[in-house]
Amino acid sequence: MKNESQCPKCHSENIYADGNLWICPECSHEWTASSSENSSEEKVQDNTIRDAHGNTLTDGDSVIVIKDLKIKGSSSVVKGGTKVRNIRLSDGGDGHDIACKIDGIGAINLKSEFVKKA
């Protein structure tokens, strides 16, 4: 059971209401009553990898890049609309959870928030 009189970030009991917001003076976290309920529901969900539209991704899927992505350390760009086939899901730890190979660029890791399922 969640205690509604605690900060969801640092669990401090020294919180106060400012209009529609709740504020924690110890960690400076601000939230609304509805957002604290939603964030606890999101944490309960499984750890599946989803695309930008919320579709579940699996190994071997094809995805489409939804915006131009600059490649760090290179002058290359992955153009929006590029179709990537046969992706592999990985846990990069840095948010890059898709390992794939793009024609003309090579092996690359992408974030699932920048792709949509084809």
Protein Blocks (a to p, Z undefined) as FASTA:
>chain_A
ZZfkbcfklopabdcdehjaccdfklopacdfklmmmmmmmmmpccbdcdfkopacdehi
acddfbdcddehiabdcdehiacehiadddehnopacdcddehibpcdddfklcccZZ
